[in-house]
Amino acid sequence: MTFVSKRRFAARTGGAAIALGSLLGLAVWGAGSDADSRARLERENERLRRQIELASEPSHLVLDLAGRRLRLMSGGAVMRDYPILGAEIGMPTRLFIATAEATGDWRAPLRAGAQIDPRKTIGRIEMVPSGTADEPAEIPVPAAPEEALPAPERFVLRYEDGFTIEVRSATAPEQPRGFWASLGSSLGGRLADAAEIAGGARAPRLRLVLSEGDAGALYRSFPNGSKLLVL
Amino acid sequence: MIVTIRSRALALPRRFASWAGSRFNGSVDARPGQDLRGLDFAPGRYAADDSSAIDRPVRKRRWPRRLAIFLFGVGALLLIAIRGTGYRYETLSPAAPEPPVPTSIPAGASAELKQLGRDNRKLRAEMARLSPTGLYIVVDRANNRLYVKRDDRIVMEAVCSSGSGMILREPNGDRSWVFDTPSGKFRVLSKTEDPAWRKPDWAFIEEGEEIPRDPRDRIEYGVLGEYGLYFGDGYLIHGTLYERLLGRSVTHGCIRLGREDLREVFRAATIGTPIYIF
């Protein structure tokens, strides 16, 4: 029979407990790290799958919230990069209760069939050949794009599923100036929102602020029907 | 006979009745056993011996007040409903970027993780194949801008001119042309110095001239600037004699650049350089 002193016994037990604890900790950490890697890979693969799917489209928008950028893409190439100056997400509520769509992850779905509002009207002019009776005396210099198609201070991209992106130029005031104008606009906006939701709107609304130049450029060059991917 | 109703339960109706315009104070005149429902609770109006009065209860004009109360209630409910119906906004602050996805999966990892890693490598390769590598040209028709990019980075920006969108119809003919710059993905197919323009039919129609029979009569020199980058279907990136019109949609579909910008683009682009037009 071996005699072990109380002190040595306590030291041995303590050591064993520390070793066991460390092993357990490592196992838990390893499992956690494994699960974390799996989740990240799954997300990344899903994102890549969607980007590949969209690369077959003539154009699409990619909203990179982490990078604060909105990108107009064609295939896998970036056509234009619009830095985002401000972003808000509006979740629809009906009688103080969030709609089912608002409680889900609004970033997840791939949005399709965007239409710009107000619509762009591009009128085509018929040329009059030289030497004819109707030939104008002087050929007018055509307007620059900013004059030919001026962008409104706010415009909306409406997707098929009801999701909307409201784009505002950074120079546009949030509310009209003056008490009554501001009150009217606020009440009008609230009533319009309430009517929209009462009428069946369920999808969230994203508000983006872009620089004046970028907002105008996006308005002029946005191709209707583009899809949206949110990263 | 006077029936006096005294109850704590009457306190509220009494107050409400008083507020709504009734003089009901908890006491009514009635016969024993009379059904009090439907009576106007105004004291002293129904004497026990006045049977006619009991048969025809006096009704006062209270509807304006009732209507006002009803409208007030409906309005209040509507305001509450509107207050609670709408969009609840929250600011999206820039999220911290996720740590990069592990490029190599450790040997001891689970089979599922290894499969995800393999899928990831395949998808990345596919994405890289779809994205342009090296130099490419982007033309924004709506804003009349041309960008030379390298790996998503702008290396040059220039004001250009794109298609006017005008329509030309052939007098006494069936043909018509729309002068739009095409959109999509193209490639530089050829590069030419001092390009000559082989005038198409519409150029003669536009000028009110007769379409020549001899193809040599179609060739015109000096109108396309110093260089031309042909990208197919009769379209080029070329120079112009009218630099003051740059930035405006005036062309027949080609892309015009200023002299200096054209030199730079010509130097940078090679045969096969992708051109994206949107």
Contacts between the chains, C-beta under 8 A, distances in Angstrom:
chain1	res1	chain2	res2	distance
A	34	B	109	6.6
A	34	B	110	6.5
A	34	B	113	6.3
A	37	B	101	7.9
A	37	B	102	5.7
A	37	B	105	7.8
A	37	B	109	7.7
A	37	B	113	6.2
A	38	B	110	7.9
A	38	B	112	6.7
A	38	B	113	5.4
A	38	B	116	6.3
A	40	B	98	6.6
A	40	B	99	7.4
A	40	B	101	5.3
A	40	B	102	7.8
A	41	B	101	5.8
A	41	B	102	7.6
A	41	B	113	7.1
A	41	B	116	4.1
A	41	B	117	6.5
A	41	B	119	7.9
A	41	B	120	5.6
A	42	B	116	6.4
A	43	B	98	7.9
A	44	B	101	4.6
A	44	B	120	6.1
A	45	B	116	6.5
A	45	B	119	5.3
A	45	B	120	5.5
A	45	B	123	5.8
A	48	B	120	7.4
A	48	B	123	3.8
A	48	B	124	6.6
A	48	B	126	7.6
A	48	B	127	5.6
A	49	B	123	6.4
A	51	B	127	6.0
A	52	B	123	6.7
A	52	B	126	5.5
A	52	B	127	6.0
A	52	B	130	6.6
A	55	B	127	7.7
A	55	B	130	4.3
A	58	B	183	7.2
A	58	B	184	6.7
A	59	B	278	6.0
A	65	B	92	6.0
A	65	B	94	7.2
A	65	B	95	5.9
A	66	B	94	6.4
A	66	B	95	4.7
A	66	B	96	7.3
A	66	B	97	4.9
A	66	B	98	7.5
A	67	B	94	7.9
A	67	B	97	7.6
A	68	B	94	5.3
A	72	B	278	7.0
A	74	B	184	7.9
A	74	B	185	6.7
A	74	B	276	5.1
A	74	B	278	5.6
A	75	B	130	5.9
A	75	B	131	7.8
A	75	B	185	6.2
A	75	B	276	7.6
A	76	B	127	6.5
A	76	B	130	3.6
A	76	B	131	3.5
A	76	B	132	6.9
A	77	B	131	6.4
A	77	B	132	4.9
A	77	B	136	6.4
A	77	B	138	7.3
A	77	B	149	7.9
A	77	B	152	7.9
A	77	B	185	7.9
A	77	B	274	7.3
A	77	B	276	5.4
A	78	B	149	7.4
A	78	B	152	4.9
A	79	B	138	5.6
A	79	B	140	7.1
A	79	B	276	6.2
A	79	B	278	4.9
A	80	B	138	7.5
A	80	B	140	6.5
A	81	B	152	7.8
A	86	B	91	7.7
A	87	B	91	7.2
A	87	B	92	4.1
A	88	B	89	4.7
A	88	B	90	6.6
A	88	B	91	5.4
A	88	B	92	6.4
A	89	B	89	6.9
A	89	B	90	6.0
A	89	B	92	5.7
A	90	B	87	3.2
A	90	B	88	6.5
A	90	B	89	4.5
A	91	B	87	6.6
A	91	B	88	5.1
A	91	B	89	7.9
A	91	B	90	7.6
A	92	B	86	7.5
A	92	B	87	5.7
A	92	B	88	8.0
A	93	B	84	6.4
A	93	B	85	6.5
A	93	B	86	6.5
A	93	B	87	7.4
A	93	B	88	5.3
A	94	B	84	7.5
A	94	B	85	5.3
A	95	B	81	6.1
A	95	B	84	4.7
A	95	B	85	6.1
A	96	B	84	3.8
A	97	B	84	7.9
A	98	B	88	7.4
A	122	B	165	6.6
A	124	B	165	5.6
A	124	B	166	6.7
A	124	B	167	5.4
A	124	B	178	7.3
A	125	B	164	7.9
A	125	B	165	7.8
A	125	B	166	5.1
A	125	B	167	7.2
A	126	B	166	7.0
A	126	B	167	4.7
A	126	B	168	7.5
A	126	B	169	6.8
A	127	B	166	5.0
A	127	B	167	6.6
A	127	B	168	4.5
A	127	B	206	6.4
A	129	B	168	7.2
A	129	B	171	6.4
A	129	B	205	5.7
A	129	B	206	5.7
A	129	B	207	7.3
A	129	B	208	4.8
A	130	B	206	6.8
A	130	B	207	5.1
A	130	B	208	3.9
A	131	B	207	7.7
A	131	B	208	3.0
A	131	B	209	7.9
A	132	B	171	7.2
A	132	B	208	6.4
A	135	B	208	7.8
A	141	B	244	7.9
A	141	B	245	6.8
A	141	B	248	6.9
A	142	B	164	6.7
A	142	B	245	7.8
A	142	B	248	4.8
A	142	B	249	6.1
A	142	B	250	5.7
A	143	B	248	7.1
A	144	B	144	7.8
A	144	B	247	5.6
A	144	B	248	5.7
A	145	B	142	6.1
A	145	B	143	5.2
A	145	B	144	5.8
A	145	B	247	7.6
A	145	B	248	7.8
A	145	B	249	7.2
A	148	B	249	7.3
A	149	B	142	7.2
A	190	B	82	6.2
A	190	B	86	5.8
A	191	B	82	6.6
A	193	B	85	7.5
A	193	B	86	4.1
A	193	B	87	5.6
A	194	B	81	7.3
A	194	B	82	4.7
A	194	B	85	4.4
A	194	B	86	5.5
A	197	B	85	5.3
A	197	B	86	6.6
A	197	B	87	7.9
A	198	B	85	6.5
A	204	B	87	7.7
A	205	B	87	5.4
A	207	B	89	7.1
A	217	B	140	7.3
A	217	B	142	7.6
A	217	B	143	5.1
A	220	B	142	3.9
A	220	B	143	5.7
A	221	B	140	5.5
A	221	B	141	7.3
A	221	B	142	3.8
A	221	B	143	5.9
A	221	B	278	6.3
A	223	B	183	7.9
A	223	B	278	6.8
